[in-house]
Amino acid sequence: MKSGEVLCVACIAIWSMVNAATSATLAALLLVNGILQIGLFTLVACIPFLKTGRMSFVDIAWPFGVALIGLQILLLGDEHALRKWATGGV
């Protein structure tokens, strides 16, 4: 499977989840997360892989992706401050 096909499948999956979300906050979080995760993965893993042929860059990309999710929860989370900080901080 080529990288363009993978990106198309990822975009369709993200768009499907956003449309299926019942909460506007959840839909916004899913859309922002999907766009940022694709961008992060492309910059940190895909481009270096294409230049070097080594897939070990995935080991660098996934912790940054998890940290990005926590940051998004802190920035886009609901009004329950304790729950937002506990979840985003983990």
Secondary structure, DSSP 4 states (H G I P E B T S, - for coil): --HHHHHHHHHHHHHHHHHH-SSHHHHHHHHHHHHHHHHHHIIIIIHHHHHH--GGGHHHHHHHHHHHHHHHHHHH--S-HHHHHHHHH-
